[in-house]
């Protein structure tokens, strides 16, 4: 037991900071993450939009196709693959994968997943209640996922939507935000400030994901900020991003069931 404990401590963010093996600093990793996020989204969107163009479709037919589960799956697959690829280009030959939290998964990670999911929902309820007491927040705002319930029909559509929401984003986003960004920030910042900055940067794009005409999506901003806080804390304690991927996937999985299984039936 003591050997396992010492190994886990050696993988913690504090130990990795003291090891002084991380070449890139907070400014560098922040620039990479911001550029990478928008670059991957933009290029993914352009590549997906190019298909209707080469088919010679009109605006209505193109929009209908882009909102299908298959088109969204292709967009997410391209965007997340580009995200991971750019990170790989950035860190190769300079940073060991374990410094990103890509260490060997352990059975105890499952415990952190369960604890993380519970902590997220409790903390989210508390933060939302506190913020709502000071600021009026529209909790009924809808996030624009590029899909609607009526378009996700049939087994294949559900599978593609599941992969697009529950599998791909947690893997890529944890590598990018809790792996690269948080790891780089911890070289110069204390855990509190590294968590605050990482979570703020993670939540910021989600503020813009409301449906047309609804303004900033504050409910999603709070949601993702709280989620990132929990994920950063787990990353700090374990030195691994695998538990965070599990928590992230579980949270998105519950949303998937709520949106496309329960509401449809």
C-alpha positions as CSV (number, residue, x, y, z in Angstrom):
1,X,0.0,0.0,0.0
2,X,2.8,2.4,0.9
3,X,4.5,1.7,-2.5
4,X,1.3,2.5,-4.3
5,X,0.9,5.7,-2.4
6,X,4.4,6.9,-3.1
7,X,3.9,6.2,-6.8
8,X,0.7,8.2,-6.8
9,X,2.5,11.1,-5.1
10,X,5.2,11.0,-7.7
11,X,2.6,11.5,-10.4
12,X,0.9,14.4,-8.7
13,X,1.1,17.9,-10.2
14,X,3.2,19.1,-7.3
15,X,5.8,16.5,-7.8
16,X,5.9,17.2,-11.6
17,X,6.4,20.9,-10.9
18,X,9.3,20.1,-8.6
19,X,10.8,17.8,-11.2
20,X,11.4,20.8,-13.5
21,X,11.1,18.8,-16.7
22,X,8.3,20.9,-18.3
23,X,9.8,23.2,-20.9
24,X,6.8,25.3,-21.8
25,X,5.5,28.0,-19.5
26,X,2.0,29.4,-18.8
27,X,2.1,32.0,-21.6
28,X,3.1,29.4,-24.3
29,X,0.5,26.8,-23.4
30,X,-2.2,29.4,-23.1
31,X,-1.5,30.7,-26.6
32,X,-1.4,27.1,-28.0
33,X,-4.7,26.2,-26.3
34,X,-6.6,29.3,-27.5
35,X,-5.2,29.1,-31.0
36,X,-5.8,25.3,-31.2
37,X,-9.3,25.5,-29.9
38,X,-10.5,28.1,-32.5
39,X,-8.3,26.7,-35.3
40,X,-9.7,23.2,-34.9
41,X,-13.3,24.4,-34.7
42,X,-12.9,26.7,-37.7
43,X,-11.1,24.1,-39.9
44,X,-13.6,21.4,-38.9
45,X,-16.5,23.6,-39.8
46,X,-15.0,24.6,-43.1
47,X,-14.3,21.0,-44.1
48,X,-17.8,19.8,-43.2
49,X,-19.3,22.8,-45.0
50,X,-17.3,22.0,-48.1
51,X,-19.2,18.8,-48.8
52,X,-22.5,20.5,-49.6
53,X,-20.5,22.9,-51.8
54,X,-19.0,20.3,-53.9
55,X,-22.4,18.6,-54.2
56,X,-23.9,21.8,-55.4
57,X,-26.6,21.9,-52.8
58,X,-28.6,25.0,-52.0
59,X,-28.7,26.8,-48.7
60,X,-31.7,24.9,-47.3
61,X,-30.4,21.5,-48.2
62,X,-26.9,22.4,-46.9
63,X,-28.3,23.5,-43.5
64,X,-30.4,20.5,-43.2
65,X,-27.4,18.2,-43.8
66,X,-25.1,20.1,-41.5
67,X,-27.7,19.5,-38.6
68,X,-27.7,15.7,-39.1
69,X,-26.0,13.4,-36.7
70,X,-23.5,12.2,-39.3
71,X,-22.4,15.7,-40.2
72,X,-22.0,16.6,-36.5
73,X,-20.0,13.4,-36.0
74,X,-17.7,14.3,-38.8
75,X,-17.3,17.8,-37.5
76,X,-16.5,16.7,-33.9
77,X,-14.2,13.9,-35.2
78,X,-12.2,16.3,-37.3
79,X,-12.1,19.1,-34.7
80,X,-11.0,16.8,-31.8
81,X,-8.5,14.9,-34.0
82,X,-6.9,18.2,-35.0
83,X,-6.8,19.3,-31.4
84,X,-4.9,16.3,-30.3
85,X,-2.6,16.3,-33.3
86,X,-1.6,20.0,-32.8
87,X,-0.9,19.2,-29.1
88,X,1.2,16.3,-30.1
89,X,3.2,18.5,-32.5
90,X,3.7,21.1,-29.7
91,X,4.9,18.7,-27.0
92,X,6.8,16.0,-29.0
93,X,10.5,15.8,-28.0
94,X,10.0,18.3,-25.3
95,X,7.5,16.9,-22.8
96,X,6.9,13.3,-21.6
97,X,3.4,12.2,-21.9
98,X,3.1,11.6,-18.2
99,X,3.5,15.4,-17.7
100,X,0.1,15.7,-19.5
101,X,-1.4,13.2,-17.2
102,X,-1.3,10.5,-19.8
103,X,-0.1,7.9,-17.3
104,X,-1.1,4.2,-16.9
105,X,-4.7,4.0,-15.8
106,X,-5.3,2.5,-12.4
107,X,-8.3,0.8,-10.8
108,X,-8.5,3.5,-8.2
109,X,-9.3,5.9,-10.9
110,X,-12.8,4.6,-10.9
111,X,-13.2,5.8,-7.3
112,X,-12.2,9.3,-8.4
113,X,-14.7,9.1,-11.2
114,X,-17.6,8.3,-8.9
115,X,-16.5,10.9,-6.3
116,X,-15.9,13.5,-9.1
117,X,-19.4,13.1,-10.6
118,X,-21.0,13.4,-7.2
119,X,-18.8,16.4,-6.3
120,X,-19.6,18.1,-9.6
121,X,-23.4,17.9,-9.2
122,X,-23.3,19.0,-5.5
123,X,-21.0,21.9,-6.3
124,X,-22.9,22.9,-9.4
125,X,-26.2,23.1,-7.4
126,X,-24.5,25.2,-4.7
127,X,-22.8,27.6,-7.1
128,X,-25.9,28.0,-9.3
129,X,-28.0,28.7,-6.2
130,X,-25.5,31.3,-4.9
131,X,-25.1,33.1,-8.3
132,X,-28.8,33.1,-8.9
133,X,-29.4,34.9,-5.7
134,X,-27.4,37.8,-7.0
135,X,-27.9,37.7,-10.7
136,X,-30.9,36.7,-12.7
137,X,-30.0,33.6,-14.8
138,X,-32.2,32.0,-17.4
139,X,-31.9,28.3,-16.5
140,X,-34.1,27.4,-19.5
141,X,-31.6,28.6,-22.1
142,X,-30.8,25.9,-24.6
143,X,-27.3,25.1,-25.7
144,X,-26.7,24.9,-29.4
145,X,-25.4,21.3,-30.0
146,X,-26.0,21.5,-33.8
147,X,-28.6,18.8,-33.3
148,X,-32.2,18.5,-32.2
149,X,-34.3,15.6,-30.9
150,X,-36.1,15.2,-34.2
151,X,-32.9,14.7,-36.2
152,X,-31.5,11.9,-33.9
153,X,-33.7,9.1,-35.0
154,X,-32.6,5.4,-35.2
155,X,-29.8,3.4,-33.8
156,X,-27.1,4.6,-36.1
157,X,-27.9,8.3,-35.3
158,X,-27.9,7.6,-31.6
159,X,-24.5,5.9,-31.8
160,X,-23.0,8.7,-33.8
161,X,-24.4,11.3,-31.4
162,X,-23.2,9.3,-28.4
163,X,-19.7,9.2,-29.8
164,X,-19.8,12.9,-30.7
165,X,-20.9,14.0,-27.2
166,X,-19.7,11.4,-24.8
167,X,-16.5,9.8,-26.2
168,X,-14.6,12.3,-28.4
169,X,-14.9,15.7,-26.5
170,X,-13.9,14.3,-23.0
171,X,-10.7,12.8,-24.4
172,X,-9.6,15.8,-26.5
173,X,-10.7,18.4,-24.0
174,X,-9.0,16.7,-21.0
175,X,-5.8,16.4,-22.9
176,X,-5.9,20.0,-24.0
177,X,-7.2,21.8,-20.9
178,X,-6.5,19.6,-17.8
179,X,-3.4,18.1,-19.5
180,X,-1.5,20.8,-21.4
181,X,-3.0,24.0,-20.1
182,X,-3.2,23.1,-16.4
183,X,0.1,21.3,-16.5
184,X,1.8,24.4,-18.0
185,X,0.1,26.8,-15.6
186,X,1.2,24.8,-12.6
187,X,4.9,25.5,-13.5
188,X,4.5,29.1,-12.3
189,X,1.2,29.3,-10.5
190,X,-0.2,27.8,-7.3
191,X,-3.1,25.3,-7.7
192,X,-5.8,27.8,-6.9
193,X,-4.8,30.2,-9.6
194,X,-4.1,27.5,-12.1
195,X,-7.5,26.0,-11.5
196,X,-9.2,29.4,-11.7
197,X,-7.5,30.3,-15.0
198,X,-8.0,26.9,-16.6
199,X,-11.7,26.8,-15.6
200,X,-12.3,30.3,-16.8
201,X,-10.7,29.7,-20.2
202,X,-12.6,26.4,-20.5
203,X,-16.0,28.0,-19.6
204,X,-15.6,31.1,-21.9
205,X,-16.3,29.4,-25.2
206,X,-19.4,27.7,-23.8
207,X,-20.9,31.2,-23.1
208,X,-21.3,31.6,-26.9
209,X,-23.1,28.3,-27.5
210,X,-26.6,29.5,-27.0
211,X,-29.3,29.2,-29.7
212,X,-29.6,32.2,-31.9
213,X,-31.0,35.3,-30.2
214,X,-30.7,34.1,-26.7
215,X,-27.5,36.0,-25.7
216,X,-24.7,34.6,-23.6
217,X,-25.4,31.1,-22.3
218,X,-24.6,31.8,-18.6
219,X,-26.0,28.5,-17.4
220,X,-23.5,26.6,-19.6
221,X,-20.7,28.9,-18.5
222,X,-21.3,28.1,-14.8
223,X,-21.8,24.5,-15.6
224,X,-18.5,24.1,-17.4
225,X,-16.6,26.3,-14.9
226,X,-17.7,24.0,-12.0
227,X,-17.0,20.9,-14.0
228,X,-13.5,22.1,-14.8
229,X,-12.8,23.0,-11.2
230,X,-13.6,19.4,-10.2
231,X,-11.5,18.0,-13.0
232,X,-8.5,20.2,-12.2
233,X,-8.7,19.2,-8.6
234,X,-8.7,15.5,-9.6
235,X,-5.8,16.1,-12.0
236,X,-3.9,17.9,-9.2
237,X,-4.4,15.0,-6.7
238,X,-3.8,12.1,-9.0
239,X,-1.4,13.4,-11.7
240,X,-3.6,11.7,-14.2
241,X,-6.3,12.9,-16.7
242,X,-8.0,9.5,-16.9
243,X,-10.3,10.0,-13.9
244,X,-11.2,13.4,-15.4
245,X,-12.0,11.8,-18.7
246,X,-14.3,9.4,-16.9
247,X,-16.1,12.2,-15.0
248,X,-16.4,14.3,-18.1
249,X,-17.8,11.4,-20.1
250,X,-20.2,10.4,-17.3
251,X,-21.5,14.0,-17.1
252,X,-22.0,14.2,-20.9
253,X,-23.5,10.7,-20.9
254,X,-26.2,11.8,-18.5
255,X,-26.9,14.8,-20.6
256,X,-27.1,12.5,-23.7
257,X,-29.6,10.3,-22.0
258,X,-31.7,13.2,-20.9
259,X,-31.7,14.9,-24.3
260,X,-32.0,12.1,-26.7
261,X,-33.4,9.1,-24.8
262,X,-35.7,10.3,-22.1
263,X,-37.1,13.3,-23.8
264,X,-37.7,11.5,-27.1
265,X,-39.6,8.6,-25.4
